[in-house]
Amino acid sequence: MRTFTLALSLAALSASSAFGANCLATSSTCPVVKLVRAAANEPLRSHPAYPGRAAILKATVVPTAATISYDWDFGDGTPHATGTVTDIYAIEASHNYALPGAFTAILTLTNGTTSETFSANYSISVSSKVLANEVAIAIEDGLWYLHKTLQRSVVSSVPYGTWMSCGFPTCAPYGGIDAQNIQAFETGGFLENGDPNDPYTETVSRSMKAVLEKLTSTAISNTKTIYVNGTLGSVTLNPDVNGNGAAVYPSGGNEMYQGGMFMDALVASKTPSKLVDFGPLADGLRTYGDVVQDQVDYHVNCQDVGDPGGFFGARNGGGWRYSCNSDADNSVNQWAAIGLIAAEDEWGKTAPAAAKQANAEGWLLQSRDTGSGVFGYDSPSPIWGPFATTPSGMVQLVWSHIGRGDSRWAMAESYLRDNFGNGGGSSNNLKAYYYGLFSFTKSMLLHNPGTGIAPISLLQSTTPGVNPIDWYGAERDMSLPESVNNTNGVARTLVNEQSAQGYWKVTPEPTTEQDAFHTSWAVIMLRRTVFQLLPVSCFTATPALVANGGPVQFDAKCSFHQDTSKQIVKYEWDFSGNNQAYVLGTPQMRRNMSGAVGSNIAVRLRITDNSVPALSA
């Protein structure tokens, strides 16, 4: 009999929950456990694992006694992990599951005073070590690290949390740390108004208070003139789009550098009508949506006005630097653009068209090298290397709905593709520098040449012999030298560099401002979304090992949408193994599979939702 194996990225889901017999969750002395979820809106979804890597089982507890003990039964017959709870926000155990399969671990907590126990089941799906599985685990462990390192306190009788180790405003101007870490949770559907039984709901709710605390308002005028260039002259616009005479920015300095991070964090909350309930803006009237529009207005008000008669020659306006109206550089500009894109595309909080014109036809004209297509720092010169500033220029083009089909985009994309396999440090290697890599990822995910978001999946070049590459999912053939056509994409790069503790490129006490951002940036990049909630593709195959020509039942009922207001409306399957033959199907498909003896066939599923424009996974 000839057989072949069928490779799957996710194993079957099976989960259940149960309470201990000795106490009820409603008992005042019952130590109620809260299990960390694999998916925010899917409390029974199994946690991914694979043999050879220790899975971290994660939970918190609502305390009811001075002493609480824990018992993790891993569900595979191995010895339990036991001990006394020392941190109610982190009851964890690591375990290496030796074989694939579905396992139900059981966490039992015991009240040291009353001896009452409370138990809950933790479902784990152990399958093969493939990139999709590794990514899911990396995201889980990254969020867990952030959750554990949040500094919790009570401010003005309100539960509060921050990741700023030296406190605000001493750590100024790095308040964006809290905003970016919140965004890492929010892009997975873990929101401040989420299920109270989800431990991360409290995490995000606490840290949102820190974000709101750092926002303040100022008065702005209703007119501004920006010098664009010698051909177009100047444009005049009204920065005060909503006409309230006010603008909002993060206090503490460097507000243009981090303002976009704050906009992203608010937009990713999915609650534009929520009233601000903490900090200087909590007046009982302002909503998150109002604040975001006022942040847009502040950014427009702070665009560099340019100078047609500068000492070193004319300087085109339309960009941003570290503080309001202080020249421009492409390190800062990507953060302004990303916030402005989120505000407009998600919540309809717009900037004047003239502001986009000044940026695209003024500042980007001045900072672009027309020969290579790269964008420089504060001039066409690629100071410090072009691998953070070039995608920054591309993100700004996205703000103006400029993308493929435009020579500015085409040349920049081609340059990045031609150098995607480079080695070395940040001046030569896009993937060696998370700041630049995040900038690049944003440019790919937010590519938007018309209306709506049209992400780029394959990075392409006009250079002969340089093939398009899956910038996210490519995996290098390690038996061959690394080259432009044989290199790892973003996902494999990040998965390989994550620490065993779950963080990326940081020590438990970050030493620089960029170190403190690495974990949130990595999680956001791995999710392939910047501020949206996406559909999540998943399926099972039964059996996964079949005789040649034998039937396999495929079931995509485990697919879901992170945004509960959206639905999956299309299922497309590729049974060819070459990622080129997707056909319209249904959530459940039965196929007879044929192949060479011992071969693996990679079956793929693509799902599409009812968003406008539609989103796929």
C-alpha positions in Angstrom: 0.0 0.0 0.0 1.3 3.4 -0.9 0.8 6.2 1.6 1.7 9.8 2.0 1.4 12.3 4.9 -0.8 15.4 4.8 0.9 18.4 6.4 -1.3 20.7 8.5 -0.6 24.0 10.1 -3.1 23.6 13.0 -4.4 20.6 14.8 -7.9 19.9 15.8 -9.4 22.0 18.6 -10.9 20.4 21.7 -11.5 22.2 24.9 -13.7 22.1 28.0 -13.9 23.8 31.3 -15.0 22.5 34.7 -15.1 23.7 38.3 -13.7 21.9 41.3 -16.3 20.0 43.4 -15.3 21.7 46.7 -16.3 25.3 45.9 -18.3 27.3 43.5 -17.1 30.4 41.6 -19.6 32.5 43.4 -18.2 31.5 46.8 -16.5 34.4 48.6 -13.7 32.1 49.6 -13.2 30.4 46.3 -9.9 31.2 44.5 -11.3 31.7 41.1 -8.9 31.0 38.2 -8.8 33.0 35.0 -7.1 31.1 32.1 -5.2 33.0 29.4 -6.9 32.5 26.1 -5.5 31.5 22.8 -8.0 33.8 21.1 -9.9 36.6 22.8 -13.3 35.7 21.5 -12.8 32.0 21.6 -12.4 31.0 25.2 -12.3 27.2 24.4 -9.8 27.4 21.6 -6.8 25.2 22.2 -3.4 26.6 22.9 -0.8 25.5 20.2 2.3 23.5 21.0 4.7 21.2 19.3 7.1 18.5 20.6 10.6 19.9 21.4 9.5 23.2 22.7 8.2 23.7 26.2 4.7 25.0 26.3 4.0 27.8 28.8 0.6 27.2 30.6 -0.8 30.5 31.7 -3.3 31.7 34.3 -4.2 34.3 36.9 -6.3 34.1 40.0 -8.8 36.3 41.9 -7.4 35.9 45.4 -9.5 35.0 48.4 -6.8 34.0 50.9 -3.4 34.9 52.0 -2.0 31.6 50.8 -3.1 29.8 47.6 -1.5 26.7 46.2 -1.6 25.5 42.6 -1.4 22.2 40.9 -0.9 21.9 37.1 -1.9 18.5 35.8 -0.4 18.5 32.3 -2.9 15.8 31.1 -0.3 13.5 29.6 0.4 11.3 32.7 3.7 13.1 33.6 4.3 14.5 37.1 2.3 17.6 38.1 3.8 21.1 38.7 2.9 22.3 42.1 3.7 25.2 44.4 2.5 28.3 46.2 1.1 31.2 44.2 3.6 34.1 44.6 2.1 36.4 41.8 -1.7 36.3 41.3 -1.1 37.7 37.8 1.2 34.9 36.7 0.5 31.3 37.6 2.5 29.4 35.0 4.2 26.1 34.3 6.3 25.0 31.4 6.0 21.5 29.9 7.3 19.7 26.9 4.7 17.5 25.3 6.5 14.5 23.8 3.9 13.5 21.2 1.3 15.2 19.0 -2.3 15.1 20.2 -5.0 16.9 22.0 -4.4 17.3 25.8 -6.5 18.7 28.6 -4.3 20.2 31.4 -6.1 20.9 34.7 -5.1 23.8 37.0 -6.4 23.4 40.6 -6.1 26.2 43.1 -6.5 25.6 46.8 -7.4 28.2 49.5 -4.8 27.7 52.2 -7.2 28.8 54.9 -10.4 26.9 54.0 -8.8 24.1 51.8 -11.5 24.8 49.2 -10.4 24.0 45.7 -11.2 25.4 42.3 -10.3 23.7 39.0 -10.3 24.7 35.3 -9.4 22.9 32.2 -6.7 24.2 29.8 -6.8 22.7 26.3 -3.6 22.2 24.4 -3.3 21.0 20.8 0.2 19.5 20.1 1.0 19.3 16.4 3.9 19.6 14.0 6.6 22.2 14.1 5.6 24.4 11.2 5.8 28.1 10.8 2.1 28.8 11.4 2.3 26.9 14.7 5.5 28.6 15.8 4.0 32.0 15.0 0.9 31.4 17.1 3.1 30.2 20.0 5.4 33.2 19.7 2.5 35.6 19.8 1.1 33.9 22.9 4.4 33.9 24.8 5.1 37.5 23.8 1.8 38.8 25.1 2.3 36.7 28.3 5.7 38.4 28.8 4.1 41.8 28.4 1.3 40.9 30.8 3.7 39.7 33.5 5.9 42.8 33.2 3.1 45.4 33.6 3.6 47.4 36.7 0.2 47.5 38.5 -0.9 50.1 40.9 -3.9 52.2 41.9 -4.1 55.9 40.9 -7.0 58.1 42.0 -8.7 55.0 43.3 -8.6 53.5 39.7 -6.6 50.3 38.8 -3.6 51.5 36.7 -0.7 49.9 34.9 2.4 51.0 33.0 5.4 49.5 31.4 7.5 52.6 31.9 10.0 51.3 34.5 11.1 54.7 35.7 7.6 56.3 35.8 6.1 59.2 33.9 7.2 61.9 33.3 10.7 60.8 34.4 10.9 58.5 31.4 9.6 61.1 29.0 9.4 61.1 26.1 8.7 57.4 25.9 5.0 57.2 26.9 4.5 55.5 23.5 5.7 52.3 25.2 2.3 51.9 26.9 0.5 52.7 23.7 2.4 50.2 21.6 2.1 47.4 24.1 -1.6 48.0 24.3 -1.8 47.8 20.5 0.0 44.3 20.6 -3.0 43.0 22.7 -5.7 44.9 20.8 -4.6 43.6 17.4 -5.5 40.1 18.7 -8.9 41.2 20.0 -7.9 41.6 23.7 -9.6 44.9 24.5 -10.3 46.9 27.6 -14.0 46.2 27.3 -13.5 42.5 26.8 -14.7 39.5 28.8 -14.0 40.1 32.5 -13.0 36.4 32.7 -10.2 37.0 30.3 -7.0 38.0 32.3 -5.9 40.4 29.5 -9.0 42.5 29.8 -7.7 43.9 33.1 -4.2 44.3 31.6 -5.4 46.4 28.7 -7.9 48.3 30.9 -5.2 49.3 33.4 -2.7 50.3 30.8 -5.2 52.3 28.8 -5.4 54.6 31.8 -1.7 55.2 31.4 -2.2 56.2 27.8 -5.1 58.5 28.6 -3.1 60.1 31.4 -0.4 61.2 29.0 -2.8 63.0 26.5 -3.3 66.7 26.9 -5.0 69.5 24.8 -3.9 72.8 23.4 -5.5 75.5 21.3 -4.9 75.7 17.6 -5.8 78.2 14.8 -7.9 77.6 11.8 -5.4 78.5 9.1 -1.9 77.3 8.1 0.3 77.8 5.0 2.8 75.2 3.9 5.5 75.8 1.3 5.4 72.7 -1.0 8.0 73.2 -3.7 9.1 75.7 -6.4 6.6 74.3 -8.8 3.5 74.2 -6.7 4.3 77.0 -4.4 2.3 77.0 -1.1 -0.9 75.5 0.1 -3.2 76.9 2.7 -5.4 74.7 4.9 -7.5 74.6 8.0 -5.9 72.2 10.6 -9.0 72.4 12.9 -11.2 69.9 11.0 -13.8 69.6 13.7 -13.9 73.3 14.4 -13.5 73.1 18.2 -10.3 75.1 18.4 -8.5 72.4 20.2 -5.9 69.7 19.5 -4.6 66.7 21.4 -1.0 65.4 21.8 1.0 63.2 24.2 2.7 65.4 26.8 6.4 65.0 27.9 8.2 65.9 24.7 8.9 64.3 21.3 5.2 64.4 20.7 5.4 64.0 16.9 7.6 60.9 17.4 5.0 59.0 19.5 1.7 60.7 18.6 0.8 58.1 16.0 1.3 55.4 18.5 -1.3 56.9 20.7 -3.7 57.3 17.8 -3.2 53.6 16.9 -3.8 52.5 20.5 -7.1 54.3 20.6 -8.3 53.3 17.2 -7.4 49.6 17.8 -9.7 49.8 20.9 -12.7 49.6 18.5 -14.7 52.0 20.7 -14.9 55.4 19.1 -18.0 56.4 21.1 -16.4 55.5 24.5 -16.1 58.5 26.9 -12.6 59.3 28.1 -12.7 58.2 31.7 -9.2 59.1 33.0 -6.6 61.8 32.7 -6.7 65.4 31.7 -9.3 64.9 28.9 -11.8 63.1 31.1 -14.4 65.9 31.1 -17.5 63.7 30.6 -17.9 64.9 27.1 -15.0 63.7 24.9 -15.1 60.3 23.3 -12.1 58.3 22.0 -13.3 59.4 18.5 -13.2 63.1 19.5 -9.7 62.6 20.9 -8.4 60.9 17.7 -9.8 63.7 15.5 -8.1 66.3 17.7 -4.9 64.3 17.4 -5.2 64.4 13.6 -5.7 68.1 13.9 -2.6 68.5 16.0 -0.5 66.6 13.4 -1.8 68.8 10.6 -1.2 71.9 12.7 2.4 70.7 13.3 3.4 69.9 9.8 6.6 71.7 8.9 5.7 74.9 7.0 8.9 74.8 4.9 11.1 77.7 3.8 11.4 78.8 0.2 14.4 81.0 1.1 16.4 78.9 3.5 20.1 79.5 4.2 21.0 76.2 2.7 18.3 76.5 -0.1 14.6 76.0 -0.2 13.1 73.4 2.2 9.9 71.8 1.3 7.3 71.5 4.1 4.8 68.8 4.8 6.8 66.6 7.2 7.3 66.3 10.9 10.2 66.2 13.4 10.3 65.6 17.1 8.3 68.6 18.2 5.6 70.8 16.6 6.7 72.8 13.5 10.4 71.9 13.8 11.6 70.8 10.3 11.2 67.2 9.3 12.8 63.8 9.1 11.7 60.4 7.9 12.4 58.6 11.1 9.6 60.6 12.8 7.3 60.8 9.8 6.3 57.2 9.7 4.7 57.4 13.1 2.7 60.5 12.1 1.5 58.7 9.0 0.6 55.4 10.7 -1.7 57.2 13.1 -3.3 59.4 10.4 -4.0 56.2 8.3 -5.6 54.4 11.2 -7.7 57.5 12.1 -9.0 57.8 8.5 -9.4 54.2 7.4 -11.0 52.9 10.6 -12.8 55.9 12.1 -13.2 58.4 9.3 -11.2 61.0 11.1 -9.7 62.9 8.2 -7.0 65.5 7.5 -7.4 68.1 4.8 -6.4 67.0 1.3 -3.9 69.8 1.2 -2.0 68.3 4.2 -1.5 65.1 2.2 -0.5 67.1 -0.9 2.2 68.9 1.2 3.5 65.7 2.5 3.6 63.7 -0.8 4.6 66.5 -3.2 6.6 68.5 -0.8 8.5 66.7 1.9 8.7 63.3 0.1 9.9 65.0 -3.1 12.7 66.6 -1.1 13.7 63.5 0.8 13.7 61.0 -2.1 16.7 60.0 -4.1 15.4 60.0 -7.7 18.2 57.7 -8.9 17.7 54.8 -6.6 14.1 55.5 -5.3 15.2 55.4 -1.6 14.0 57.9 0.9 16.6 59.5 3.1 16.5 60.9 6.6 16.3 64.7 6.2 17.5 64.8 2.6 17.9 62.3 -0.2 21.2 61.1 1.4 20.6 57.7 3.0 22.3 58.7 6.3 22.4 55.7 8.7 21.3 53.4 5.9 18.0 53.5 3.9 16.3 50.6 5.5 14.1 52.5 8.0 13.7 55.7 6.1 12.6 54.1 2.7 9.6 52.2 4.1 8.8 55.3 6.2 8.5 57.2 2.9 6.3 54.4 1.6 4.0 54.6 4.6 3.6 58.3 4.0 2.7 57.5 0.3 0.0 55.2 1.7 -1.5 58.1 3.6 -2.0 59.8 0.2 -3.3 56.5 -1.4 -0.2 56.2 -3.5 1.1 52.7 -4.2 1.8 50.2 -7.0 1.3 51.9 -10.3 3.2 54.9 -9.2 7.0 55.1 -9.9 7.8 56.4 -6.5 6.4 53.3 -4.9 7.7 50.9 -7.6 11.3 52.1 -7.2 11.3 52.0 -3.4 9.7 48.5 -3.4 12.2 47.2 -5.9 15.1 48.6 -3.9 13.8 46.8 -0.7 13.3 43.6 -2.6 16.7 43.7 -4.2 18.2 44.0 -0.7 15.9 41.7 1.2 18.4 39.0 1.6 21.3 41.2 2.8 23.3 40.3 5.8 25.1 42.5 8.2 23.9 45.3 10.5 21.1 47.8 10.3 22.8 50.0 7.7 22.7 47.1 5.2 20.1 44.6 6.5 16.4 45.4 6.8 15.8 42.4 9.1 18.6 43.3 11.5 16.9 46.4 12.9 13.4 46.1 14.4 12.7 49.8 14.0 13.2 49.5 10.3 11.6 46.1 10.0 8.4 47.4 11.6 8.5 50.4 9.3 8.7 48.0 6.3 6.0 45.7 7.6 3.6 48.7 8.0 4.3 49.7 4.4 3.4 46.3 3.1 0.3 45.8 5.3 -1.1 49.3 4.7 -0.4 49.5 1.0 -3.5 51.4 -0.4 -3.3 52.7 -3.9 -7.0 53.4 -4.1 -9.7 53.2 -1.5 -9.6 50.6 1.2 -6.6 48.6 2.4 -4.9 46.3 -0.2 -2.0 44.6 1.6 1.0 43.4 -0.4 1.8 39.7 0.0 4.7 39.3 -2.5 7.5 41.8 -2.4 8.5 42.4 -6.0 11.4 43.9 -8.1 11.9 45.1 -11.6 15.5 43.7 -11.5 16.0 40.7 -13.8 16.5 37.5 -11.9 15.0 38.8 -8.6 11.9 36.8 -8.0 8.8 38.0 -6.0 9.0 36.8 -2.4 6.6 36.2 0.4 8.0 38.9 2.6 6.2 37.5 5.6 6.2 33.7 5.2 9.4 32.9 3.2 11.7 30.3 4.7 15.3 29.9 3.7 16.6 26.5 2.5 19.4 26.2 5.0 21.3 23.8 2.8 22.0 26.6 0.4 23.7 30.0 0.9 21.5 32.9 1.8 20.7 35.1 -1.2 18.1 37.5 -2.5 16.0 34.5 -3.6 16.8 32.3 -0.6 16.2 34.2 2.6 13.8 34.2 5.6 10.8 36.4 5.7 9.6 38.5 8.7 7.9 35.6 10.5 10.8 33.2 10.5 13.2 36.0 11.4 11.1 37.0 14.4 10.3 33.4 15.5 14.0 32.5 15.5 15.0 35.5 17.6 12.4 35.3 20.4 13.8 34.5 23.8 12.7 31.5 25.8 11.0 34.0 28.2 8.9 35.4 25.4 10.5 38.8 24.8 12.4 40.0 21.8 15.8 41.7 22.0 15.3 43.1 25.5 16.4 42.2 29.0 14.0 42.2 31.8 15.0 45.8 32.4 15.1 47.6 29.0 18.1 49.8 28.6 17.1 51.9 25.6 13.8 53.3 24.4 13.9 51.1 21.3 14.5 47.9 23.3 11.4 48.6 25.3 9.3 48.5 22.0 10.8 45.4 20.5 8.3 42.9 22.0 5.2 44.8 21.0 6.5 45.5 17.5 7.3 41.8 17.0 3.9 40.7 18.1 2.2 43.2 15.8 4.4 42.2 12.9 3.6 38.5 13.5 -0.1 39.2 13.5 0.1 40.8 10.0 -2.1 43.6 11.1 -1.4 47.1 12.5 -4.7 48.2 14.0 -7.5 46.0 12.5 -9.1 42.8 13.8 -8.7 40.1 11.2 -10.3 36.8 10.3 -8.3 33.8 11.4 -8.0 30.8 9.1 -7.9 27.3 10.6 -8.9 23.8 9.5 -8.6 20.2 10.5 -8.0 17.1 8.3 -9.2 13.6 9.1 -7.2 11.5 8.7 -3.9 13.3 8.3 -2.1 10.1 7.2 -3.9 8.3 4.3 -3.4 5.7 1.6 -2.7 7.0 -1.8 -6.1 8.1 -3.3 -7.8 7.8 0.0 -10.5 10.3 1.2 -9.8 13.1 3.7 -12.4 15.2 5.4 -11.4 18.9 5.7 -13.2 21.0 8.3 -12.8 24.8 8.7 -15.3 25.3 11.5 -12.4 26.4 13.8 -11.8 29.5 11.6 -13.2 32.6 13.2 -13.1 36.4 13.2 -11.4 38.5 15.9 -14.1 41.1 15.3 -17.4 39.6 16.5 -19.3 42.1 14.3 -17.9 40.6 11.1 -18.6 37.2 9.4 -16.6 34.9 7.2 -18.5 34.7 3.8 -16.0 32.8 1.5 -14.0 29.7 1.8 -11.4 28.9 -0.8 -9.3 25.7 -0.8 -6.0 24.8 -2.5 -5.5 21.1 -2.6 -2.7 21.2 -5.2 0.2 21.7 -2.8 1.6 24.6 -4.8 -0.4 27.6 -3.5 -1.6 28.4 -7.0 -5.0 26.7 -7.4 -7.5 28.1 -4.9 -11.1 27.1 -5.7 -14.3 28.3 -4.1 -15.7 25.8 -1.6 -17.5 25.4 1.6 -16.4 25.1 5.3 -16.4 21.4 5.0 -14.8 19.6 2.0 -14.1 15.9 1.3 -11.3 15.1 -1.2 -9.5 12.0 -2.4 -5.8 12.8 -2.0 -3.1 11.3 -4.3 0.7 11.7 -4.3 4.0 10.0 -4.4 4.9 7.5 -1.7 5.7 9.2 1.6 5.1 12.7 0.2 3.7 15.7 2.1 0.9 17.8 0.5 0.4 21.2 1.9 -3.3 22.0 1.8 -4.2 25.7 2.1 -7.4 27.5 3.1 -8.2 31.1 2.4 -11.1 32.8 4.1 -12.7 36.2 3.3 -14.9 38.3 5.5 -17.7 40.8 4.8 -15.7 43.9 5.6 -15.7 46.8 3.1 -13.1 46.3 1.6 -13.0 42.6 2.3 -10.3 41.1 4.5 -8.8 37.7 3.9 -6.6 35.2 5.8 
